[in-house]
């Protein structure tokens, strides 16, 4: 199996003579470059969409909380928000590429952290 090599970050890693294997962080470098080249500054939604698009286009599993997991995360945050008297505090433990953290930050009401 070989990645499709569409991402410039992945191409650069390969051009630099690095083997494409799990130790080279080629997925992480690729998704970072992809997000920087496509997401809009200050737009968290565009960051999530770029991460999802990279995973889809490169056929690389990134362990994201997207689609069904993302909807479950959104539902959980709405339920927590409804139960709280004040703004919530969200803590992300075990972040990979930051997808869940960005997605949760989108759901925070004013004053949430």
Buried (B, 14 or more C-beta within 10 A) or exposed (E): EEBEBEBBBBBBBBEEEBEBEEEBBBBEBBBBBBBEEBBEEEEBEBBBBBBBBBBEEBEBEBEBBBEEBBEEBBEEBEEEBEEEEEEBEBEBEEEBBBBBBBBBBEBBEEEBE
